[in-house]
Amino acid sequence: MKKILFIFFLTILFKCSKTSENKEWIFLFSDKNSSFWKAYNGDNLPKKWKITNNLLTFDTDFKLESEYTKGSDIVFSKEEFGNFELYLEWKLPKGGNSGIFYHLKEGYEEISEVAPEYQLLDDEGWEELNNAKLSSWQKAGADYAMHSPDTEIKILNPSGEWNSTKIIFTKEKVEHWLNGQKILSFVPWSEDWYERKKKGKWKNSNFYGKFKTGYIGLQDHNSSISFRNMKIRKL
């Protein structure tokens, strides 16, 4: 009898644990939360962005890098996040370019000069269409202009196919995952982090990476993109 009661107790505990775990996730494209997406520094979701059935799509005419103009980046404005785990799936056309931002604050001219970016890119297609070579810190999965992904284990699906991304952020360590593989990690605000900032693209950006909490954002870089199954939980 004691054994039966013990098994029953473990079963109930397991179910409660799973329920609690499920409640931790915030599904960002759900009917409950889709209305909180809006333009960066704006009030409404730009017309080219659409959310239906847990799918966010952005359709636009493709432009080469030399033709790039400032886009209509968007943010999830319901709340800010500090330490978090973020998961989503994304799909780009040939040569497509986008990004995921975090610790984002509004009121600045450019998102990229404030918030760290997980780079989303069709690496080979971009190089082919732009007739140029990318540095490793520019490629998919990079902590853009700061940390490069491990190309020996990185698996990037071709344009038109879905990829999965996970970002784990804590003050002790940040991890970038792509299609089930951890492709880079770094310690934020460490001596190495400040050295990279000082010597790199963001050396003159006074507010880059400064904030410890902020919004989640998505980039319009003049190419279409689709996102699905986007969820986040606080750590």
N, C-alpha and C positions, 0 to 999 in steps of 0.2 A: 504493500500500500504506500509506504514512504517513497519507494522508487517511482511509482506512478505519479504521486503528487509532485515529486522533484522534476520529472519530465514535463508535467503540466506547467509548472512554474517557469521552467526554462523556455517553453513554447510561448507563453504569454509575454515574457521578458523580451524574447526575440522579435515578436510582432510589434511590441511597443517601440523597440529600438528602431525598427525599420520605418514605422510610421513617423517617428521623430525625425529620422534622417530625411525622409521625403519632404517633410514640412520645412526643412532648412533651405531647400532650393527655391529660388525665385525664377520663374519661367518668364523671360523678358518679352516674348512675343505672344503670350497668352492674351485672351480677351480682357483679362483683369488688368494687364500691364501695358498693352499695346498703345494706349492713349498717352502714355508718358514719354513716348519718343517724339522728339522735336528737333528743329534745326539748331545748330550751335549758335548761340546768341540770338535765337529767334523764339517764336511762340508756337509754331505749328510744324507738322511734318511736311517737308517739301514734296511737291506733287509727284516727282519721279520715284520717290520711295513709297512702297506699299506693303502693308502687313495683312496677310490672309492665311488662315489655317496654319498658324505657327510658322509661317514662312515670310521672311522679309526680302523683298526684291528691289533692286534699283536698276532701271533701264535708261540708257543714254547712248548717244553716238560716241563711238570709240575715238580717242585722240592719242596720238603719239606723245612721248614725253616732251618733245620740242614744242608741241602745241598745247601743253598743259595750261589750264587756267584754274583759278581757285574754284573749288567745288562747293557742294552743299552738304557738309559734314553734319552728322546728327548725334544726339546724346540721349541717354536714358535718364530722364530728369527726376524720377521719383525719389531717389535717395543717392547719397554718396557712399562709397565703399573704401575701406582702408586695407585690411588683410582679407583676402578672398580667394576662392577657387572659381574660375570661369570656364565654362565649356560651351562650344558651339561647333557647327558644321558650316562650311562655306564652299562656294563654287564660282569660278571665274571663267570668262571666255579667253581665247588665245591672246596673250599679251596683257591680260587684265591686271589691275593694280588696286589695292585697297589696304586697309589697316584697322587694327583694334587699338583703341586708346583707353587708358585708365588714369585715375588720379587727376582727372580733368576738371578745370575750373573755367567758367565762362568769363567774358569780359575782355578777352585778348583777341588780337587780330587773327592769329593762326593757332589751331589746335596743336600742331606738331611742335611748336616752340614752348609748349607748356607740359604736355602729357607724353610719357613714354608710349611707344608704339610696337605692337606685335605686327610685323610685316606680313601682308598677304599679297602674293604675287605669283603669276605664271612665269617662272624663271626663264625657261627656254624660249617660250613664245615672246616674252618681252625683249630678250636679246635679239631674236630674229627680226621682229618687226621694227625695232628701233636701231638695228644695225650697230649695236654697242654691247660692251661687256659689263657685267655687274660686279661690284665688289661683294665679298661674302656678307658684309653687314647690311647690304641692300636686299638680300634674297629672302624668300619665304621663310618664316619662322624666326627671323632675326629680331633682336631688340634693336630696332632701327637706328643705325648710326652709332651704336654703342657695343653690342655683343653679337657675335656671329654664331650661326648654328653649326653643329657638328655634321659636316657633309658626308662622313663615312657611315652614319646611321640614319640620316635624314631620308625619308620617303615622301615625295611630293607627287600626288596623283596628277595626271595630265589635265589640261584645260577641258572644261565641260564635265569633269567628274568631281564628286564631293570629297572634301578633305575635312578632317576633324582637328580642332585646336583646343588645347587646355592651357590656361595660365594659372599658376599658383603663386600668389604674392604674399609674403610675410616679410617682416623687417630683417629676419635672419637670412632668408634666401628666396630668390625668385626662380621659377622654373617655366620654361617654354616647352610644350609638347606638341608634336605634329603626327597625326595618324598613329597614335599609340606609342610613340617613341619620345623620350625626353631628349631634346636636341640641344639645349643649353641651360645653364643655371649661373646665377651671379648673386652677389651680396649687394643690395641697394645701399647707396650712401656710404659705401666703404671708401677707403683710400684709393683703391683701384678704380672704383666707379667715378670718383671726382677727377682722377687723372685722365680717364677716357673722355669725360665731358670737357675738360680744359683743353685737350689737344684735338678734339674732333669737331664735328658739324655744329655742335651746340655750345661751343666755347663763348659765343657772344649772346646766348639766350639766357638771360638772367633768371627766368622762371622755369626753365626746363627741369623736370623732375623734382621740383622744390616741395610740392605738396604731398602730404602723407595720406590724405583722403581725397576723393573726388568722384566725378561721374564716369561712367563707361561711355565711350564714343565709337562711332564707325565712320570710315572715311569714304568720301566721293573723290576718286582720283581719275575722273573722266573715262571710266569703263564700267560696264554693267557688272552686277554681282548679285548673288543670292546667299542668304543666311537661313539656317533652320536650327531648331533644337537648342536655342541659346538659353543658358541657365547660369545662375551665379549663387554662391552661398558665402556667408561671412565666416572667417576663420578667427 
